[in-house]
């Protein structure tokens, strides 16, 4: 399998949704909301994609300041292409664009929770999530 990795390649919202459907990440993303996917695509500031020919087979979508912290929002690999090192390479390509002082933070999908310790990530039990539909009162 010949996989090409690209930094900020062009891809359609449809290609993105199709990839998420073909990965386990689609279970936790709004696949029926192309408007949200468009904003997910357009507003991430570091995106590495993996391509088999013209087919999008992987994505690492991040938000970063490039020096202190990077939030790896999505790491999705086509289920048919998993266990081939694509996810590791997407993380390596992401890290290669960061300063050595920059850490990568992510929230693991339940099915991927055991994957990250094996590639060098440390577990941090102090993550908190305020869901978009949850009301927030600062008082």
C-alpha positions as CSV (number, residue, x, y, z in Angstrom):
1,X,0.0,0.0,0.0
2,X,1.4,3.3,-1.1
3,X,0.3,6.1,1.3
4,X,1.1,9.8,0.7
5,X,1.0,12.2,3.6
6,X,0.0,15.8,3.0
7,X,0.1,19.0,5.0
8,X,-3.1,21.1,4.6
9,X,-4.3,19.3,1.4
10,X,-7.6,20.1,-0.2
11,X,-10.5,17.7,0.5
12,X,-14.2,18.1,0.4
13,X,-16.6,17.9,3.4
14,X,-18.0,14.8,1.7
15,X,-14.6,13.1,1.5
16,X,-14.1,13.9,5.2
17,X,-17.5,12.6,6.3
18,X,-16.9,9.4,4.2
19,X,-13.5,8.8,6.0
20,X,-15.1,9.3,9.4
21,X,-17.8,6.8,8.5
22,X,-15.1,4.3,7.5
23,X,-13.3,4.8,10.8
24,X,-14.4,4.2,14.4
25,X,-14.3,8.0,15.0
26,X,-17.6,8.4,13.0
27,X,-19.5,6.9,15.9
28,X,-18.8,10.1,17.9
29,X,-19.0,12.8,15.3
30,X,-22.1,14.5,13.7
31,X,-22.0,12.7,10.4
32,X,-25.4,14.1,9.5
33,X,-24.2,17.7,9.8
34,X,-22.1,18.7,6.8
35,X,-22.3,22.3,8.1
36,X,-20.4,21.3,11.3
37,X,-17.9,19.2,9.3
38,X,-17.2,22.2,7.1
39,X,-16.3,24.3,10.1
40,X,-14.3,21.4,11.5
41,X,-12.3,21.3,8.3
42,X,-12.0,25.0,7.8
43,X,-11.0,26.1,11.3
44,X,-8.3,23.6,12.3
45,X,-4.9,25.2,12.0
46,X,-2.8,22.0,11.5
47,X,-4.2,19.2,9.4
48,X,-2.2,16.2,8.1
49,X,-4.0,13.8,5.7
50,X,-3.1,10.3,4.4
51,X,-4.0,9.4,0.9
52,X,-4.0,6.1,-1.0
53,X,-4.0,7.4,-4.5
54,X,-7.0,9.9,-4.6
55,X,-8.8,8.3,-1.6
56,X,-8.6,10.0,1.8
57,X,-7.7,7.2,4.2
58,X,-6.5,9.1,7.3
59,X,-6.5,12.5,9.0
60,X,-4.9,14.2,12.0
61,X,-6.9,17.4,12.7
62,X,-5.3,19.7,15.3
63,X,-5.4,23.1,16.9
64,X,-2.1,24.5,18.0
65,X,0.1,27.4,19.0
66,X,3.1,25.3,17.7
67,X,5.2,26.0,20.8
68,X,3.4,25.0,24.0
69,X,0.4,22.8,23.2
70,X,-1.4,21.1,20.4
71,X,-4.9,19.6,20.8
72,X,-5.2,16.7,18.5
73,X,-9.0,16.9,18.0
74,X,-9.3,14.0,15.5
75,X,-7.2,11.0,14.5
76,X,-9.2,9.0,12.0
77,X,-8.0,6.1,9.9
78,X,-10.1,4.1,7.5
79,X,-10.8,0.8,9.2
80,X,-9.6,-1.1,6.2
81,X,-6.2,0.6,6.6
82,X,-5.8,0.4,10.3
83,X,-2.8,-1.5,11.9
84,X,-0.5,-0.4,9.0
85,X,1.1,2.5,10.9
86,X,-0.9,5.3,9.3
87,X,-2.1,6.7,12.7
88,X,1.4,6.7,14.1
89,X,2.7,8.4,10.9
90,X,0.0,11.0,11.1
91,X,1.0,11.8,14.7
92,X,4.7,11.9,13.7
93,X,3.9,14.2,10.8
94,X,2.0,16.5,13.2
95,X,4.8,16.5,15.7
96,X,7.4,17.2,13.0
97,X,5.6,20.6,12.4
98,X,5.8,21.6,16.1
99,X,8.6,23.0,18.2
100,X,10.3,20.4,20.5
101,X,8.7,22.1,23.5
102,X,5.2,21.5,22.2
103,X,3.1,18.7,23.8
104,X,0.2,16.9,22.1
105,X,-3.1,16.5,24.1
106,X,-6.0,14.4,23.0
107,X,-9.2,12.8,24.3
108,X,-9.1,9.1,23.2
109,X,-12.0,7.4,21.6
110,X,-13.1,4.5,23.8
111,X,-12.0,1.9,21.2
112,X,-8.6,3.6,20.9
113,X,-7.9,4.1,24.6
114,X,-5.3,1.3,24.7
115,X,-3.5,2.5,21.6
116,X,-1.9,5.7,22.9
117,X,0.2,4.3,25.8
118,X,1.9,2.0,23.4
119,X,3.1,4.9,21.3
120,X,4.4,7.1,24.1
121,X,1.4,9.1,25.4
122,X,0.9,9.5,29.1
123,X,-2.5,9.1,30.6
124,X,-4.0,12.2,32.3
125,X,-7.2,11.6,34.3
126,X,-7.9,15.3,34.7
127,X,-9.7,16.0,31.4
128,X,-13.0,17.7,31.6
129,X,-15.6,18.3,28.9
130,X,-18.4,20.9,28.8
131,X,-20.7,19.7,26.0
132,X,-22.1,22.3,23.6
133,X,-25.7,21.6,24.5
134,X,-25.0,22.0,28.3
135,X,-25.9,25.4,29.8
136,X,-23.1,27.2,31.4
137,X,-23.6,29.7,34.3
138,X,-20.4,31.4,35.5
139,X,-22.0,32.5,38.8
